[in-house]
Amino acid sequence: MADSRPTPLVQVRVIADPDHAQVLIADVAQRARQLLGPDVDIRTQTRSARRAGYVRLYLTATRRENP
C-alpha cells in the first residue's frame, strides 16, 4: 500500500528543556511560514527525551493538498 501523505518540505527536531524548546520551535514555525508561504501546513509534536527534564519537539512543514 502506498503512503498517501505529502512529502515534507522541512523537518526540524529540537531537544531542550520544555520552555526553551517551545520558544525555539515557535520561532522556526514563524520563519517557515514566512519563507514557504501561506499554502503550507505546519505540524508539531512533542515527545519525551532520553535526558531527564528535556523534550524532543518535532516540526514538519508540508504543502497543502488541493481537494
RODO-2510 file (C-alpha; in nm, 4 decimals, decimal comma):
residues 67
     n   res          X          Y          Z
     1     m     0,0000     0,0000     0,0000
     2     a     0,1411     0,3385    -0,0999
     3     d     0,1843     0,6164     0,1543
     4     s    -0,0603     0,8971     0,0684
     5     r     0,0972     1,1601     0,2956
     6     p     0,2610     1,4550     0,1187
     7     t     0,6392     1,4763     0,1175
     8     p     0,7677     1,7139     0,3876
     9     l     0,9301     2,0375     0,2738
    10     v     1,1042     2,0874     0,6086
    11     q     1,1544     1,8710     0,9160
    12     v     1,3126     2,0032     1,2360
    13     r     1,3880     1,8300     1,5658
    14     v     1,4651     2,0313     1,8794
    15     i     1,5878     1,8715     2,2015
    16     a     1,5856     2,1060     2,5001
    17     d     1,4105     2,1798     2,8258
    18     p     1,0355     2,2197     2,7606
    19     d     1,0213     2,6009     2,7875
    20     h     1,3225     2,6588     2,5634
    21     a     1,2017     2,4006     2,3105
    22     q     0,8643     2,5759     2,2784
    23     v     1,0292     2,9133     2,2138
    24     l     1,2665     2,7678     1,9543
    25     i     1,0004     2,5738     1,7660
    26     a     0,7628     2,8740     1,7640
    27     d     1,0380     3,0833     1,6034
    28     v     1,1150     2,8136     1,3465
    29     a     0,7434     2,7763     1,2637
    30     q     0,7045     3,1515     1,2133
    31     r     1,0082     3,1645     0,9846
    32     a     0,8900     2,8594     0,7890
    33     r     0,5537     3,0278     0,7260
    34     q     0,7309     3,3437     0,6046
    35     l     0,9663     3,1523     0,3744
    36     l     0,7327     2,8831     0,2421
    37     g     0,4137     3,0849     0,2032
    38     p     0,0521     3,0515     0,3106
    39     d    -0,0214     2,7152     0,1438
    40     v     0,1888     2,5201     0,3953
    41     d     0,0656     2,3058     0,6847
    42     i     0,2957     2,3149     0,9855
    43     r     0,2581     2,0435     1,2462
    44     t     0,4407     1,9993     1,5748
    45     q     0,4701     1,7030     1,8047
    46     t     0,6294     1,6781     2,1496
    47     r     0,7833     1,3620     2,2929
    48     s     0,9930     1,2838     2,5954
    49     a     1,3704     1,2810     2,5549
    50     r     1,6233     1,0390     2,6996
    51     r     1,7713     1,3098     2,9183
    52     a     1,5634     1,3830     3,2284
    53     g     1,3880     1,7195     3,2141
    54     y     1,4178     1,7502     2,8345
    55     v     1,1763     1,7001     2,5465
    56     r     1,2054     1,6276     2,1751
    57     l     0,9917     1,8633     1,9722
    58     y     0,9344     1,7955     1,6029
    59     l     0,8149     2,0385     1,3361
    60     t     0,7089     1,9233     0,9887
    61     a     0,6045     2,1562     0,7055
    62     t     0,4162     2,0178     0,4022
    63     r     0,2326     2,1744     0,1101
    64     r    -0,1456     2,1726     0,1446
    65     e    -0,3150     1,9445    -0,0996
    66     n    -0,5966     2,0839    -0,3125
    67     p    -0,9227     1,8940    -0,2526
***
